[in-house]
Amino acid sequence: MKKLLRHLIADKEPQGRSRGRVYGSGERDALTGIANQRTFRRIVEKALAGRQEQGCLVLVDVDRMREINERHGSGTGDRVLQAVAAALCENFRSVDAIGRLEEDLFGLWIEGMSAEHVSGIRRRIAMVNDRLLHAGEEFPAVTLSAGVALGETAGNYQELYIQAQRVLRRVKEGGRCGCEISSEEQKTYTG
């Protein structure tokens, strides 16, 4: 695991970071090599406008990032963000867009995802959490919280973002280190 972690954080643009998409230098986050906020939003808006595919927005927040920076320093905090980006890239499909939206907030746009298939997202986030929690002694324990909203429940990016953010807040208030799906999506899934 230590060897894998060193590989994940050694290079800010390891192979596969483009997620099957070609980004120019102004479209990538400088620290992680994944899509920056503006590029990520454009990808989601284009998908929502086309309405050709179903999809979902996942907001992923690094739990207790401020504590990590205060205890271990910003250099370690940067390596944590790089490791999170790498772990997300390794655990989601190459057609899924992954971007860094804010300091410790990541976004995933998972194409073709409908209510019947959302349970796999929880499993993947749990796998990423397990990997980050057991990264090794020289790396702080890291967990992620995630909120999911389906594209079919929102008219635009902003509405979708607000839904996912609301769910993410619920996960954080409920103890962190988990993934929940918007109750609107759960109704669609069970009904």
N, C-alpha and C positions, 0 to 999 in steps of 0.2 A: 504494500500500500504506500509506503514512503516513497518508493521509486516512482510509482504512478503519480503521486502528488507533486514530486519534483518536476516531472514532465508537464503536469498541468500548469504549473506556475512559472516554469523556467522561461517561457517565451510568450510574450503577450499576443502573438498571432500564430498559434500552432495551426497545423493543417486542419482544414475543416471549419475554421472560424467563419468563413463567408456563408456557411449554411446553404451552400448550393447557389448562392447569389453572388454577383460580382459587385463589390462596393468600391467607390472611389475613396481617396484619402479623406475627403470632407464628409463622408457618410459613415465612417467608422468611429467608434469610441476609442480614443487614444490609449487608454489604459488596458482595455480588454480585447480590442480588435473586433468586437461584434458591432452590430449596427448601433449608431447613436440614436438619440431620442427622435430627432427630426426624420431620419430615414425609417425608423421603425414605425412611426405614426403614418408616414406616407404609404408604407406597405399595407398596413391594416386598413387605411382609408380606401385604398385601391381595391382591396378584396371586398370590403363592405359595399362599395359603389357598384362593383360588378355583379354581386349577388349570385355569381355562378357556383360558388362553393360555400358550404357551411364552414364554420370555424369558431374558435373561441379565443378569448384574450385571457391570459394568465398573468397576473401581477405577482412577482416573487420578491419578497423583501428579506434581506439578511437580518436575522434576529440579533439584537444587542450589538450592532456595529459600532456604536459610540463607545461602548465598554471595551471592545476589541482595540480600537484606536487608542484609547486612554491607557489601557494596560500594557499593550504590546507595541505601540507606536504606529504611525501612519504607514511606514514601509510594510509592516505585517498586514495592516488593513488593506493596502493595495494588493498584496499577494492573495489575501482572502477573496477580494473581488475578482481577481483573475482566476482563482480556483473555482469560484462559483460559476463564472461564465463558461469555463472549460467543462465543468461537470454538467451544466445544462446542455451544452452542445453535444456532449457524449451520450446523454440520456434521452434526447429528443431527435426527431427525424431531420434529415438534411433539408427537407422542404419547409420546415417550420422556421419562421423568422424569430430571432432572438436579439433583443436589444437592451442596452443599458439606458434606463429612462431618467434616473436621478442617481445620486451618490451610491446608495445601496439598494436601489429598486431596479429590478429587471422586468422586462416584458417578453412574453412568448405569444406569438400568433400561430395557432395550430390549425392548419388548413384541413378542410374536410371533416371536421369534428362536429358531430351532432350530439344531441342529448343522450342517445343510446350508448355512446362510446366514452363518456367523460370519466368513468371510473378508472380508466387506465392512467389518467393524469395524476390522480392521488398516488397510485403505485409508483409512478416515475419520480414524483417529488419525494416520496418516502425513500426511494433508492438513493437519490441525490443527498438527502439528509443523512442517511446511514454512511455514505462515503465521506461526507464532510466531517461528521462526528468522529470518525475513526481514521482521520488522516495521518495521525502520528504525533509523537510527543513534541516535536518542534513547531507544531502548528496548533493554534487555539481551536477549541471545540466550536464548531459553527453549525447553526441550523437555519432553515429557511421556513418562512410562512408564505402561503400562496392563496390567492383568491381568484376564482374562475368565473367568467361570464360568457355565455354563448352569443355569438354574433347575430343569430336570428332573433334575439330579444331586444336589440337596440337599433335605432335608426342611423346612428353615426358613431364615430370613434369616441367622442366625448361622453356620450351616454353609456357606451360599453365600458369605458374606463371608470366611470363613476360607479357602475354596478360592481365591477371587479374590485375596486378600491373599498367599497362598503363591505364586501365579503372578507377581504384581506384584514380590514380593521377588526372584524369579528374574530378571526383566527388569532390575531395578536392579543386581543382582550381575553380570549379563552385559554391562553397559556402558551401560545406560539408553537413552532415546530409542527406544522400541519398544513393541510390543504382542504379547502372547502369550495363548494360550488354554489353559485347564487341560488337562493330558494326558488326563484322563477324557473331556473333550469331544472332543479330537482322536481318541481311539479310537472314539467314537461316530460322528464325522464320516467317518473312513476305513473303518470296519468296517461 
